Amino acid sequence: WEDIPVVILTAKDLTVEDRQQLKGNVERVLQKGDYNREQLLSEVRELVKHRVEPQAPAET
């Protein structure tokens, strides 16, 4: 489960305390309304791309 990036999309204005509690547990906090659909998908794709390692082909 450690390899799954956690992304938060929120409309809430996070306080310093909120961000401190999330630190180390989430990959990215995105503010709702700051991204259109394509930008949001692009951000998520980039986060996932860096976590996915190509697997070696199975030996037969």
C-alpha positions, 0 to 999 in steps of 0.5 A: 500500500505504500506505493499508492500515492494519496492525493487530496482534492479539497475545497477547504482552506487548509490551516497550517495545522491541517497541512502538518497533520497530512505531512508525510501521509499524502503525496499532494493536496490539490485545491478544488477549483484551481484545476480544470478536468485535464489539469487534474488528470494530468497531475494524477497521471504524473504522480502515478507514473512516478510510482509505477515501475515496469515489471520484468517479463515473466520467464517461460 
